Amino acid sequence: MMKEKTDSVVLEDVYKAAERLKNVSVKTPLSVNNNLSAVYNAHVRFKREDLQRVRSYKIRGAYNKMATLSKETLSRGVVCASAGNHAQGVAFACHTMKVKGTIFMPLPTPGQKLEQVKMFGGDYVEVVLYGDTFDEAKDAALKFCSDQEGVFIHPFDDHAIIEGQATVGLEILAQSEEPIDYLFVPVGGGGLAAGVCSVFQKLSPETKIIGVEPSTAASLEKAMEKGEPVLVEKISRFVDGAAVQKVGNLTFEICRDILYDVATIEEGKICETILSLYNKDAIVVEPAGALSVSALEKYKEEIKGKNVVCIISGSNNDITRMEEIKEKALLYAGLKHYFLVRFPQRPGALKTFVMDVLGPNDDITTFEYTKKNSKEKGIAVVGIALKNNEDFDPLLYKMKKYDFFVNYLNNDPSLMNLLI
């Protein structure tokens, strides 16, 4: 007789998933991060899911789901929608299990993730680019699946997917010799969070689990406020691995009473973390992979002296995005500023600006100016990098004193989008 499924995940099923995955997924390390342990006066460890075969934990859920399906069902072909990492997991499973798959991805998907999907899936997968967001790609995938009588492999809202992701929790507890006080887990649709919540609730209920999502795509936070999943109309796609407009119904029901807290993180802070992990620890992460570490600052008082685990969810970052990441980090830290500057159209005006307005450590990084005929003064867009954010007020004061200042652009999102 078949066991009836409820909203909860059965621990026995998670162990079965771990058995299916033992020769597929990598048992990733749980490693101490000495730098952050010193910064926060805590014992901070990273669960390195960025070191998986497909460079994210998504292989666990995708393969486990497909491994639970019959050969007859799989013969119809599988369909999925993904911003990148789930697609790679499905592509890997398709190639390994010799199953045809059709994968829908949003048009703005980073090129690196797109190429990885094609590489892992080979001749067994076809990639269809559709829509601007994951949710739009998902709607197209569901329609295609219905039309073609395919099997939809949901990226998060499915018991078998959650059970596969839950094996991350089993590994963390098996690898930890001491009780875990805090667990920080990134959240997009909620599959990983639901999985580890299910395991820790039964095996380590004293652990405080904190779900972390980008402030520009805070679907879990909105669901917590409303008491049910709701569609967030406008989200940013920057943190593509967690840019979901609506958290899963099933994942929300599992997480809502188990999560200790939900933290939302600004994109600039995420970018700071990406650069810090690379520069200090030689760890390459994608924006979603930096979420858990980015949240530590918000809980720095709570986690003092505690055992803390951050799940590093993925490392599928496109190198072409690094300039944007650096720019967002500098803006967040108050070290990069854009202005509209008024220049008198006479020889020596720029020299006056450089000599009398800029500080000794200020650096012009952007300068866009076109001389206009029959105009006494012209407007330029000027980007200035500071060594210390304390240098901003003196810079602004001198701009106004010498009548160069027109407008400060950092606080205008529409204009900033044209510059970065």
N, C-alpha and C positions, 0 to 999 in steps of 0.2 A: 504494500500500500504506500503511495507517495506521501511524503511528509508535506503538510500544508505550510506554505510560507506566510509569515507575518511581516510586520515592519522591521522586526529585529533580525540580526544576523546570528545564526547558530554557530557556536564555537567549533562544534564537530565538523561543520562544513568548511570552516577556515582551515582546519588541519588537513582536510581532504584536498583543498586548493593547494596548500603547501606541498603536498605529495605530488600533485600534477605538475607543479612548477619546479621541482627539485633539479631537473636537468635542463630547465629552460631559462629561468631567471637566475641572476647572480645573487649570492648572499652578500650583500654590500656591507662594508665595514661600519662600525659605530666608533668613530675616532674622536679623541679629545682635541679640542681647539685651545691651545695654550694662550693664544693672544686674547681671545674673548673671555676666557676664564679669568685672566688677570684683570681685564677691563671691568668686568662685572663682579669680581670677587665671588665667583661661582664655579662649579664644575660643569663646564659647557662641552657637550659632545654633539657631533654631527652624524646623522644617519645618511650616508652618502649614496642616495638613489640616483644621483647624477652619474654614477659609475656603472649603471646597468648596461646591458647590451645595446639598448636603444637610447641610452643616456637619460632615461626617466623611469619612474616606477610603473608607468602605464602598461608595460609589457605584462605585468602580473595579472591585471584584470582582464585585458583583452584575450590573452591566451587561455586563462581559466574559463572564461565564458565560452569560447569556441570549443574548448575541450569537453564541455558538458553537453554539446550538441551532437545529435546522431549524424552518421555519414549521409543519410538520406536528406536530412535538413541542410547540412553543409553543401550538398550537391546543388542546391538552389542558388548558391552564391551568397556572400555576406556583403552588407552595406554599412558604412559608418560615416559620421561627420566629426570633424576634429579641427582644432586650430593648429595641430602639429604632432603632439606627443602621443595621443591616443591613436592617431593615424599610423604612426610608426609601429606601435604595438600590434595593431591589427595587421599591418603589412607584413611584419615579421611572422606572425602566426599564420597568415595566408601562405607565405612561402614555405614555412616549415611543415604545414599540414596539407600542402598542395590543394588549396581552396581558392577559388576565384573571388576577388573582392573589388568593390567599387567604393572609392573613398572621396567624400565631398569635403573640401577645405575652403575657407573664406579667401577671397581674392587677395587681401593684404597679407596672407601668410608669409612669414620670412622665407626667403629663397632657400636657406640652409635646411629648414624643416621639410620643404617640398622635395628637395633633392634626396634627403634621407629616406623619405617615404618611398620614393621610386627605387632607391637602392635596396632597401630591405624587402620590398615586395616583388621586385623584378617583373617577370612576365605575368605574374599572378594577380597584379592589381592595376586598376585604372584610376587615375586621379582626375576629379572634376572640380574645377575652381568655380565657386558660386557665392555671391553675396558679399557683404562687407563685414559681417559678424559670424561667430560660431552659430548663433541661433538661426540666422538666415540659411546657412549651409545645412543645418540640421533639418529644417523644414523641407528643403529641396531633397535631401537624402531620404526622408520619410516618404515623400511622394514617389520618388523613384523606386523605393523598396516596395511600396504598395503596387505600383504599376508592373514591376518585374517579378513580384512574388518572391523577393529576396528576404534575407534574415537580417534585421537591424541589430548591430552591436552598439548598444548605447555607451557613451563614454563614462557615465557615472551612475545613472539611476536604474540599476539592475542588481539583483542579489548576487549573481555570479561575479559581476564586475567588482562589487564591494568586497566580496569574500577574497578575491584575488588581491586587491589592494590591502586587505586586512593582514595579509602575511607579512607586510612591513612591520606591523605591530608585534606579531609573534617573534620576529627576528630581533627587534629592539629589546624585548624582555629577556630573550635567551642570551643576548650578548651583554646585558648589563648585570654586573655583579652586585649592584646596590639598588635600592628603591629609587625610582625616578619621581622627582617632585613636580617637575613641569615638562610638558611636551608641547612644542610649537609645531603646528601642522598647516601647510598652505591649503587654501580653499579656492576652488573655482566652482565646479558643479557640486563638490562635496563628497565624491567617491572615496578618496583617501581618508578624509576626516571621519566619514561614517565607518570605514573599515577599522581604523585604529581605535576609534571610540568604542566600537563593539568588543574589541579584544581587551582593551584596558579596563572597561567597565567590569569585566568578569575576572581578569587576572591581576589587575593593579588599580582598583577603584579609588585609591587615595591620590593617584596622579592627577594633577590639574592640567587639563588639555585646553589649549588656546588655539582657536582657528584664526588664521591670518589671511586677509584678502586685500587687494588694492582698493584704496579709497575711491578710485574712479570706476570701479566695477564691484560695488559692495552689495551683491545680491543676498548673501547670507545675513548681513546686518539688517537689511530691509525686511527679510523674512522673519527675523527675530522680533523686530518692532511690530510687524503686522500679525504675527502668530501663524503665518503660512507663507509659502513661496509666492512672491509677486514679481512681475516683469519690471525690470529697471529699464526704462525707455532709452536713456542715453548713457552709454559707457565708453570708456577709452579702450582701444585695442592694444595699447602699448605693452601691458603685461599679458601677452597673448595666451599664455598657458593657464591664466585664471580669469580671462575676460569673458564671463558668462552672464547673460542678462537675467537668468532665473535659475536659482539653485534647485537641485532635484527635489521632487516631492518625497521620495523614499529616503534620500540622504538627509533631508531636513528633519524628518520624523525621528531618525536615529540620533542625529546630532543635538537636537534642540534641548534635551534634558541632560545630556552628558557633558557637553562642552562647558568648561569653567568660564570662558569668556570668548568674545570675538574682537579681534583687533583689526583696524583698517590702517593701511600704510600709504603715505603719499608717494607718487612716482619718483620724485627727487630723492627721497630717502632710500628707495629700492635701488636707484642708480648708484648712490653713495656706497651701498653695501656690495653691489656687484664689483665696483672698482676696488674696494677695500679687500674683498676676498681674493681678488686676482693679485693685487700688489703685495699683500701681506702673507697669503697662504698658497698662492699659485693655484687657486681653485677657480675654474671657469663655470659660471652659472648663468642661466637665462633669468629674465626678470622674475618669473614665478618661482624659480629656484632660490631666489634671494629673500622671499617673503618672510620665512620663519626667522631668519637671522635679523632681518630688519626690525622685527617686533621686540627684540630684547631690550632696546633702550626704553620702551614704554613701561617695562616691568622691572627696571633695574633695581628698585628698592625691594621688591617682592622676592627676587631670585637670589639675593645675596646669601652665600653659604649653602645654596641648594644644588641638587643634581638636576641638570637641565639638558634636554635633548631637542635639537632642531632638525627637522627632516628637510634635507636638501633635495628637492623634488626632481630637478632636471638641469641639464647643461646644454640644451640645444639652442645656443645663441649664435646669431649671424654676426660675423665680424664687421660687416658693413654698418651695423647699428651702434658701434662703439662710440663714434663721434657724438651721436645723439645722446647716448647714455652719459658721456662725460659732460655734455652741455647741461643736461637736466640736473646732474649732481652739483655742478657749479652754481646753477641758479638756486637750487634748494639751499645750498650752504651760504648764500649771499655773497658769492665771490665772482659772479658774472652779472653785469647790468647793461641794459640797452636804453638808449636815450634818443630823442629827437633833439638835435643841437643846431642852433642858429649861428651861421658863420657870416661875418661881413665879407662881401665879395671884393676883397682887397688883398694885395700881397702881404704876407706875414701873419694873416689871421690864424692859420693852423699852428704856426710857431708859437703864438701867444697862448693858444689852447694847450699845447704840449708843455710849454715852459711854466705857465702861471696857474693852470687849472689842475693838470694831472699831478698826482703825488709821485714820489721817487720810485715806488714799486708798482704803480698802475700801468697797465699795458692795453693799448688799443688792439682789439682783435677783429673788429668789424668797422668798416668805414665806407659808406655809400653816399656819394655826393655828386650832383651834376650842376655845373655853373649855369645860371639862367641869365639871359640877356635882359637888360633894362631893369635889373633887380639890385637893390642895395644889399640885401641879405639873402642867403640861401640856406635851405634846411638839409641836414645830413642825418642819416641813421648811424649811430656810433655805438659799438659794443666795447665795453671796458672790463677787463679782468683785474680783480684785486688780489693782493696777497693775503690780506686780513679783512674780514667783513666790517671791522671798526673803521676802515678807511672810507666807507661809503658816505657818511655824513660830511666829512671835510670836502670830499669831491663834489657833492651836491651843492654845498655852500659856495664853493669857488665858481662853479658853473653859473649860479645865479648872480654872484657878485660881479662877474665879468660879462654878464648878459648873453651867455651862450645857451642857457637852459630853455627848452621849449616844453618837453614832456618826458615823463618816465614811462617806459614801455613794459616793464616786467609785470605790472599788474593788469595788463590788458591781454587776456588769453587769445583773442582773435588776431591781434597783431603779432604776438609771440609765435603763433603757429606759422606765420609767414617767414619768421627768422630762423627757426630751429626745426 
